[in-house]
Amino acid sequence: MAPKTTLNAKNLEALGPQRLAELLMEISTGSAAHKRRLRIELAGSQGGAEMARQLRQRLVSIARARTAINWRRVRTLKAELETHRTTIAGPLAAEDPTEAFELIWQFLAMAEPIFERSDDGSGTLMESFHQACADAGVIAQAARISGDVLADKIFAALQNNGYGQYDRLVAAMAGALGRDGLEQLRSLLVQWSEEPQEKPAGRDREIIGRAGNGPLYADDIFVTDRDLTVRVALEDIADALGDVDAYIAQQTADARRAPMVAANIANRLLAAGRAAEALEALDAARPRDPAGVAFAWQLARVAALEALGRSAEAQAYRWSCFEQTLNAGHLRAFLKRLPDFDDMEAEERAFGHAQAFPDIHKALVFFLDWPALDEAARLIRVRHGDLDGNLYEVLTTAAEALREKHPLAATLALRAMIGFTLDHARSSRYSHAARHLADCASLGRRIDDFGALPAHDAYVGDLRMRHGKKYGFWSRVD
């Protein structure tokens, strides 16, 4: 049972309304954000109309502001945007979905003036607008807004999508649009795409699709924001309508040769029961370097082979992919389809392959993720000379994972980072290296046999001999 002094809603209720009101006034003093939040809550207690009025006024004020939003101001603005967005999508939408829809649309319209004056390289603010797109879809259905009205509003919004704030709008609104609304929107977009437009000065690369958080490019092809907006919207409409061919039609010849785009096409063809076409699409985008093949492309190819009844070929391909990439997903899928006991032998063979893999760091990550800590420790003991001490994320994780049962391997990982830091005089890492050296001392007391390697005291003596003048480091050690 939580103590009565723990900060939670139940314990705070015991203070009573008067004391809570006094505390809120005290806490909000000097904080404009807290005061705005309290005003909205007070307005809500008077009904949805008053809450909407307060929200509308504040959204107008934010949109009209001209102060530059540097990285220091992003967090504050983000918090306020989230307060307004969740209020619109939550209590206001529950009471008056029609009013909430108008306000969430007003919220989305703030994106352009905000991004014009902001410096948000992290995408923090964009997250709020993409989430507002999802909110708009839910609220539109609750408000029962007709598909033709929505199609016109969405089309108007997409014409001002220079920052990509509406990239997720069509997919989010698909349910509210319905088939007729989607067809109407598609017609408007196609008509817009056929209107003449000025091409950008100079040559640029065409964005042919999206992979993860970034774009895929084709060289030396003109592209405009309108081209990309129309393409993304028409792809989303095709998906919403289950129209695979319409989705494929949006991909240029160059795009279809990109493995990630081919994987997207193949997955849609597979869902439509067109496995042979899916395999053709994948093979037309077969990467030249097997080791650099995108995991999504490989998964789609396996799925196509399975759908065509070519299970043995699919298994062979899974193993081949694992051999080239050490991707644990391929190995797990391969082992899952083997008879009992055969999987143990295959796992042993896979571990042997990983031990000899040219990239020791990929092998180490594989063993840590599997997990196979005994194998990870063996890899480090045998090949510690190949470790790159600059890869501190991998080596720190390895040292932490191995310190209990494999102190020698953990020590070698730590020594690799210490050596890199001192050899390259990375003074910004001296404090980390000093901490690693202290960890080595602690681990050294648990190591009975260092083999051909120097024990801890000898190792430190060698460091002092080679790097004795790096006072910034030794001042943190001594």
C-alpha positions as CSV (number, residue, x, y, z in Angstrom):
1,M,0.0,0.0,0.0
2,A,1.4,3.4,-1.0
3,P,2.2,5.8,1.8
4,K,-0.2,8.7,2.4
5,T,2.5,11.1,1.3
6,T,2.9,9.5,-2.1
7,L,1.8,11.9,-4.9
8,N,-1.2,10.4,-6.5
9,A,-4.8,11.5,-7.1
10,K,-6.3,9.6,-4.2
11,N,-3.9,11.1,-1.6
12,L,-4.4,14.6,-3.0
13,E,-8.2,14.3,-2.7
14,A,-7.7,14.2,1.0
15,L,-6.5,17.8,1.0
16,G,-10.0,19.0,0.1
17,P,-11.1,21.3,-2.6
18,Q,-10.2,24.6,-0.9
19,R,-6.6,23.6,-0.2
20,L,-6.2,22.1,-3.7
21,A,-7.5,25.4,-5.2
22,E,-5.0,27.4,-3.2
23,L,-2.1,25.1,-4.2
24,L,-3.1,25.4,-7.9
25,M,-3.1,29.2,-7.7
26,E,0.3,29.1,-6.0
27,I,1.8,26.6,-8.5
28,S,0.4,28.5,-11.5
29,T,1.9,31.9,-10.4
30,G,4.5,32.9,-12.9
31,S,3.6,30.1,-15.3
32,A,1.5,31.2,-18.3
33,A,1.2,27.6,-19.5
34,H,-0.3,26.5,-16.2
35,K,-2.7,29.4,-16.1
36,R,-3.9,28.7,-19.7
37,R,-4.5,25.1,-18.7
38,L,-6.5,26.1,-15.7
39,R,-8.6,28.5,-17.7
40,I,-9.4,25.8,-20.2
41,E,-10.5,23.5,-17.4
42,L,-12.6,26.2,-15.9
43,A,-14.2,26.8,-19.2
44,G,-14.9,23.1,-19.6
45,S,-16.8,23.2,-16.3
46,Q,-19.2,25.7,-17.9
47,G,-19.8,23.6,-21.0
48,G,-18.3,22.7,-24.4
49,A,-19.2,26.1,-25.9
50,E,-17.0,28.0,-23.5
51,M,-14.2,25.5,-23.7
52,A,-14.3,25.8,-27.5
53,R,-14.2,29.6,-27.3
54,Q,-11.1,29.6,-25.0
55,L,-9.4,27.1,-27.3
56,R,-10.2,29.0,-30.4
57,Q,-8.8,32.2,-29.1
58,R,-5.6,30.5,-28.0
59,L,-5.1,28.8,-31.4
60,V,-5.6,32.0,-33.2
61,S,-3.0,33.7,-30.9
62,I,-0.4,30.9,-31.6
63,A,-1.0,31.1,-35.4
64,R,-0.5,34.9,-35.4
65,A,2.6,34.9,-33.3
66,R,5.8,36.0,-35.0
67,T,8.4,35.2,-32.3
68,A,11.1,32.7,-33.6
69,I,10.8,29.3,-32.1
70,N,14.4,28.2,-31.4
71,W,15.3,24.8,-29.9
72,R,14.9,26.2,-26.4
73,R,11.3,27.1,-27.0
74,V,10.3,23.9,-28.8
75,R,9.7,22.0,-25.6
76,T,7.4,24.6,-24.2
77,L,5.4,25.0,-27.4
78,K,5.2,21.2,-27.7
79,A,3.7,20.9,-24.2
80,E,1.1,23.6,-25.0
81,L,0.2,22.0,-28.4
82,E,-0.4,18.7,-26.7
83,T,-2.5,20.2,-24.0
84,H,-4.8,21.8,-26.7
85,R,-4.8,18.7,-28.9
86,T,-5.7,16.3,-26.2
87,T,-8.4,18.7,-24.9
88,I,-10.0,18.9,-28.3
89,A,-9.7,15.2,-29.0
90,G,-10.8,14.2,-25.5
91,P,-13.4,16.1,-23.4
92,L,-14.6,18.5,-26.2
93,A,-15.0,15.7,-28.8
94,A,-17.0,13.7,-26.2
95,E,-19.4,16.6,-25.6
96,D,-19.5,18.3,-29.1
97,P,-17.8,16.3,-31.9
98,T,-18.8,18.8,-34.6
99,E,-17.2,21.7,-32.7
100,A,-14.2,19.5,-31.9
101,F,-13.8,18.8,-35.6
102,E,-13.7,22.5,-36.5
103,L,-11.1,23.1,-33.8
104,I,-8.9,20.1,-34.7
105,W,-8.9,21.5,-38.3
106,Q,-7.9,24.9,-36.9
107,F,-5.2,23.2,-34.9
108,L,-3.8,21.5,-38.1
109,A,-3.8,24.9,-40.0
110,M,-1.4,26.2,-37.4
111,A,1.3,23.9,-38.7
112,E,2.5,26.2,-41.6
113,P,2.9,29.4,-39.6
114,I,4.6,27.5,-36.8
115,F,7.1,25.8,-39.0
116,E,7.8,29.0,-40.8
117,R,9.2,30.4,-37.6
118,S,10.6,27.3,-35.9
119,D,13.9,25.5,-35.7
120,D,12.7,22.0,-34.9
121,G,15.2,19.6,-36.5
122,S,14.1,16.8,-34.1
123,G,10.6,16.6,-35.5
124,T,9.1,17.0,-32.1
125,L,6.5,19.5,-33.2
126,M,5.6,17.5,-36.3
127,E,4.6,14.6,-34.1
128,S,1.8,16.7,-32.6
129,F,0.4,17.5,-36.1
130,H,0.6,14.0,-37.3
131,Q,-1.2,12.8,-34.2
132,A,-3.8,15.6,-34.8
133,C,-4.4,14.0,-38.3
134,A,-5.3,10.8,-36.5
135,D,-7.5,12.6,-34.1
136,A,-9.3,14.4,-37.0
137,G,-10.2,11.0,-38.5
138,V,-11.8,9.8,-35.2
139,I,-13.6,13.0,-34.6
140,A,-14.9,13.3,-38.1
141,Q,-16.6,9.8,-37.8
142,A,-18.1,10.8,-34.4
143,A,-19.4,14.0,-36.0
144,R,-20.8,12.1,-39.0
145,I,-19.5,14.7,-41.4
146,S,-20.3,13.7,-45.0
147,G,-17.6,12.3,-47.3
148,D,-18.0,15.0,-50.0
149,V,-17.5,17.8,-47.4
150,L,-14.4,16.0,-46.0
151,A,-13.0,15.4,-49.5
152,D,-13.1,19.1,-50.3
153,K,-11.5,20.0,-46.9
154,I,-8.8,17.5,-47.2
155,F,-8.0,18.5,-50.7
156,A,-7.7,22.1,-49.7
157,A,-5.4,21.1,-46.8
158,L,-3.1,19.0,-49.1
159,Q,-2.5,22.0,-51.3
160,N,-0.6,23.6,-48.5
161,N,1.5,20.6,-47.4
162,G,5.0,22.1,-47.8
163,Y,6.2,20.7,-44.5
164,G,4.6,17.3,-44.8
165,Q,2.2,18.0,-41.9
166,Y,-0.7,16.5,-43.8
167,D,1.2,13.4,-45.0
168,R,-0.8,11.1,-42.7
169,L,-4.2,12.9,-43.2
170,V,-5.7,10.8,-46.0
171,A,-5.0,7.5,-44.3
172,A,-6.4,8.8,-41.0
173,M,-9.5,10.1,-42.7
174,A,-10.2,7.0,-44.9
175,G,-12.9,5.6,-42.6
176,A,-14.7,8.9,-42.3
177,L,-14.5,9.5,-46.1
178,G,-16.0,6.2,-47.1
179,R,-15.6,4.8,-50.6
180,D,-17.5,7.7,-52.3
181,G,-15.4,10.4,-50.4
182,L,-12.2,8.6,-51.3
183,E,-13.1,8.4,-55.0
184,Q,-14.0,12.1,-55.0
185,L,-10.7,13.0,-53.3
186,R,-8.8,10.9,-55.8
187,S,-10.5,12.7,-58.7
188,L,-9.6,16.1,-57.2
189,L,-6.0,15.0,-56.7
190,V,-5.6,13.6,-60.2
191,Q,-7.0,16.8,-61.7
192,W,-4.6,18.9,-59.6
193,S,-1.7,16.8,-60.7
194,E,-2.4,17.4,-64.3
195,E,-2.4,21.2,-63.9
196,P,0.8,22.8,-65.2
197,Q,3.4,23.8,-62.6
198,E,6.8,25.4,-62.5
199,K,9.7,23.0,-62.2
200,P,12.3,23.8,-59.6
201,A,15.4,25.6,-60.7
202,G,18.4,23.2,-61.2
203,R,18.2,19.5,-61.0
204,D,17.2,17.5,-58.0
205,R,16.7,13.9,-57.0
206,E,13.3,12.4,-57.1
207,I,11.8,11.1,-53.9
208,I,10.5,7.8,-55.0
209,G,9.2,6.4,-51.7
210,R,9.8,6.3,-48.0
211,A,12.0,3.9,-46.0
212,G,11.7,4.1,-42.2
213,N,12.0,7.8,-41.3
214,G,13.7,8.9,-44.5
215,P,13.0,9.2,-48.2
216,L,14.2,7.0,-51.1
217,Y,15.7,8.8,-54.1
218,A,16.2,8.4,-57.8
219,D,18.9,10.5,-59.5
220,D,18.4,13.4,-61.8
221,I,14.6,13.6,-62.0
222,F,12.6,16.7,-61.2
223,V,10.2,16.5,-58.2
224,T,8.1,19.1,-56.4
225,D,6.2,19.2,-53.1
226,R,3.0,18.8,-55.1
227,D,4.2,15.7,-56.8
228,L,5.1,14.0,-53.5
229,T,1.9,15.1,-51.8
230,V,-0.3,13.8,-54.6
231,R,1.7,10.5,-54.8
232,V,1.5,9.8,-51.0
233,A,-2.2,10.7,-50.9
234,L,-3.1,8.6,-54.0
235,E,-1.1,5.7,-52.4
236,D,-3.1,6.0,-49.2
237,I,-6.4,6.1,-51.2
238,A,-5.4,3.0,-53.1
239,D,-4.7,1.2,-49.9
240,A,-7.9,2.3,-48.3
241,L,-9.9,1.0,-51.3
242,G,-7.8,-2.2,-51.6
243,D,-6.8,-1.2,-55.1
244,V,-3.3,-2.8,-55.5
245,D,-3.0,-1.8,-59.2
246,A,-3.7,1.9,-58.4
247,Y,-1.0,1.8,-55.7
248,I,1.5,0.3,-58.2
249,A,0.5,2.9,-60.8
250,Q,1.9,5.6,-58.5
251,Q,5.4,4.1,-58.6
252,T,7.7,5.2,-61.4
253,A,9.9,2.7,-63.2
254,D,12.9,3.9,-61.1
255,A,10.9,3.5,-57.9
256,R,10.0,-0.1,-58.6
257,R,13.6,-0.9,-58.9
258,A,14.2,0.3,-55.3
259,P,14.1,-2.7,-52.9
260,M,12.0,-1.0,-50.3
261,V,9.4,0.1,-52.8
262,A,9.4,-3.3,-54.4
263,A,8.8,-4.8,-50.9
264,N,5.8,-2.5,-50.4
265,I,4.4,-3.5,-53.7
266,A,5.0,-7.2,-53.1
267,N,3.3,-7.2,-49.7
268,R,0.2,-5.6,-51.2
269,L,0.2,-8.2,-54.0
270,L,0.6,-11.0,-51.5
271,A,-2.4,-9.7,-49.5
272,A,-4.4,-9.7,-52.7
273,G,-3.4,-13.3,-53.4
274,R,-1.1,-12.5,-56.3
275,A,2.1,-14.2,-55.1
276,A,3.6,-14.8,-58.6
277,E,3.4,-11.1,-59.4
278,A,4.8,-10.3,-56.0
279,L,7.9,-12.4,-56.6
280,E,8.3,-10.8,-60.1
281,A,8.2,-7.3,-58.5
282,L,10.8,-8.3,-56.0
283,D,13.1,-9.9,-58.5
284,A,12.9,-6.8,-60.7
285,A,14.5,-4.9,-57.7
286,R,17.0,-7.5,-56.7
287,P,19.9,-5.7,-55.0
288,R,23.4,-6.2,-56.4
289,D,25.0,-6.6,-52.9
290,P,23.2,-9.5,-51.1
291,A,24.7,-8.4,-47.8
292,G,23.1,-5.0,-48.1
293,V,19.6,-6.2,-48.9
294,A,16.8,-4.5,-46.9
295,F,15.3,-6.9,-44.3
296,A,11.8,-6.0,-45.5
297,W,12.7,-7.0,-49.1
298,Q,14.0,-10.3,-47.8
299,L,10.9,-11.0,-45.7
300,A,8.6,-10.2,-48.6
301,R,10.6,-12.6,-50.8
302,V,10.3,-15.4,-48.3
303,A,6.6,-14.8,-48.0
304,A,6.2,-14.9,-51.8
305,L,8.1,-18.2,-52.0
306,E,5.9,-19.7,-49.2
307,A,2.7,-18.5,-50.9
308,L,3.8,-20.2,-54.1
309,G,4.3,-23.5,-52.2
310,R,8.1,-23.3,-52.6
311,S,8.8,-24.0,-48.9
312,A,12.2,-25.7,-49.4
313,E,13.4,-22.8,-51.4
314,A,12.1,-20.4,-48.8
315,Q,14.1,-22.2,-46.1
316,A,17.3,-22.2,-48.1
317,Y,16.8,-18.4,-48.7
318,R,16.3,-17.8,-45.0
319,W,19.6,-19.5,-44.2
320,S,21.4,-17.7,-47.0
321,C,20.1,-14.4,-45.7
322,F,21.3,-15.2,-42.2
323,E,24.7,-16.2,-43.5
324,Q,25.1,-12.9,-45.2
325,T,23.6,-10.6,-42.5
326,L,23.5,-12.4,-39.2
327,N,19.9,-11.2,-38.8
328,A,18.4,-13.1,-35.9
329,G,14.9,-12.9,-37.4
330,H,15.9,-15.0,-40.4
331,L,17.6,-17.6,-38.1
332,R,14.6,-17.8,-35.8
333,A,12.2,-18.3,-38.7
334,F,14.6,-21.0,-40.2
335,L,14.9,-22.9,-36.9
336,K,11.1,-22.8,-36.2
337,R,10.4,-24.8,-39.4
338,L,12.9,-27.6,-38.6
339,P,12.0,-30.9,-36.9
340,D,12.8,-31.4,-33.2
341,F,16.5,-31.8,-32.5
342,D,17.4,-30.7,-36.0
343,D,17.0,-27.1,-34.8
344,M,19.7,-27.6,-32.1
345,E,22.2,-28.8,-34.6
346,A,21.3,-25.9,-37.0
347,E,21.7,-23.4,-34.1
348,E,25.2,-24.8,-33.4
349,R,26.1,-24.4,-37.0
350,A,24.7,-20.8,-37.0
351,F,26.8,-20.0,-33.9
352,G,29.9,-21.4,-35.6
353,H,29.2,-19.2,-38.7
354,A,28.8,-16.1,-36.5
355,Q,32.1,-16.8,-34.7
356,A,33.9,-16.6,-38.0
357,F,31.9,-13.7,-39.4
358,P,34.2,-11.0,-40.9
359,D,32.5,-8.2,-38.9
360,I,33.1,-9.0,-35.3
361,H,30.7,-6.3,-34.1
362,K,27.8,-7.7,-36.1
363,A,28.6,-11.1,-34.6
364,L,28.8,-9.6,-31.1
365,V,25.4,-7.9,-31.5
366,F,23.9,-11.1,-32.8
367,F,25.1,-13.1,-29.8
368,L,24.0,-10.4,-27.3
369,D,20.5,-10.2,-28.9
370,W,19.9,-13.9,-29.3
371,P,21.0,-14.1,-26.4
372,A,24.0,-16.5,-26.3
373,L,26.3,-14.9,-23.8
374,D,28.8,-17.8,-23.6
375,E,29.3,-17.4,-27.4
376,A,29.6,-13.6,-27.1
377,A,32.3,-14.1,-24.4
378,R,34.2,-16.6,-26.5
379,L,34.1,-14.3,-29.5
380,I,35.6,-11.5,-27.5
381,R,38.3,-13.7,-25.9
382,V,39.4,-15.1,-29.3
383,R,39.1,-11.9,-31.4
384,H,39.5,-9.0,-29.0
385,G,42.2,-7.5,-31.2
386,D,39.5,-6.8,-33.8
387,L,37.3,-4.8,-31.5
388,D,36.8,-1.1,-32.4
389,G,36.9,0.8,-29.2
390,N,35.0,3.7,-30.9
391,L,31.9,1.6,-31.0
392,Y,31.1,2.3,-27.4
393,E,27.4,1.6,-27.6
394,V,28.0,-2.0,-28.6
395,L,31.0,-2.5,-26.3
396,T,29.3,-0.9,-23.2
397,T,26.3,-3.2,-23.7
398,A,28.6,-6.2,-24.1
399,A,30.6,-5.4,-20.9
400,E,27.4,-4.9,-18.9
401,A,25.9,-8.1,-20.2
402,L,29.0,-10.2,-19.6
403,R,30.4,-8.8,-16.3
404,E,28.7,-11.3,-14.0
405,K,29.6,-14.6,-15.6
406,H,32.3,-13.6,-18.0
407,P,34.5,-11.0,-16.3
408,L,37.5,-11.5,-18.6
409,A,35.4,-10.8,-21.8
410,A,33.8,-7.8,-20.1
411,T,37.3,-6.5,-19.2
412,L,38.5,-6.9,-22.8
413,A,35.5,-4.9,-24.1
414,L,36.2,-2.1,-21.5
415,R,39.9,-2.1,-22.4
416,A,39.1,-1.7,-26.1
417,M,37.2,1.5,-25.3
418,I,39.9,2.8,-22.9
419,G,42.6,2.1,-25.6
420,F,40.7,3.9,-28.3
421,T,40.1,6.9,-26.0
422,L,43.7,7.3,-25.0
423,D,45.3,6.4,-28.4
424,H,43.2,9.1,-30.1
425,A,43.3,11.5,-27.2
426,R,39.5,11.8,-27.0
427,S,39.5,14.1,-24.0
428,S,35.7,14.3,-24.0
429,R,35.6,10.6,-23.1
430,Y,38.3,10.7,-20.4
431,S,35.7,10.5,-17.6
432,H,34.1,7.4,-19.2
433,A,37.5,5.8,-19.8
434,A,38.4,6.4,-16.1
435,R,35.2,4.8,-15.0
436,H,35.9,1.8,-17.4
437,L,39.3,1.5,-15.8
438,A,37.7,1.3,-12.3
439,D,35.4,-1.3,-13.6
440,C,38.4,-3.3,-14.9
441,A,39.9,-3.2,-11.4
442,S,36.8,-4.5,-9.9
443,L,36.4,-7.3,-12.5
444,G,40.1,-8.1,-12.3
445,R,39.7,-9.4,-8.7
446,R,37.3,-12.0,-10.0
447,I,39.6,-13.3,-12.9
448,D,41.7,-16.3,-11.9
449,D,43.6,-16.6,-15.2
450,F,44.3,-13.7,-17.6
451,G,46.1,-16.2,-19.9
452,A,48.5,-14.4,-22.2
453,L,46.9,-11.1,-21.4
454,P,48.4,-8.7,-18.8
455,A,46.7,-8.7,-15.4
456,H,45.1,-5.5,-14.2
457,D,48.1,-3.9,-12.5
458,A,50.4,-4.7,-15.4
459,Y,47.8,-3.3,-17.8
460,V,47.6,0.0,-15.9
461,G,51.4,0.1,-15.8
462,D,51.5,-0.2,-19.6
463,L,48.9,2.6,-19.9
464,R,51.0,4.9,-17.7
465,M,54.1,4.2,-19.8
466,R,52.3,5.0,-23.1
467,H,49.9,7.7,-22.0
468,G,51.4,9.1,-18.8
469,K,51.2,12.7,-20.1
470,K,47.5,12.6,-20.6
471,Y,46.9,14.4,-17.3
472,G,43.2,15.0,-18.0
473,F,42.7,11.2,-17.9
474,W,44.9,10.4,-14.9
475,S,43.5,13.2,-12.8
476,R,40.2,11.3,-13.0
477,V,41.9,8.0,-12.1
478,D,44.2,9.0,-9.3
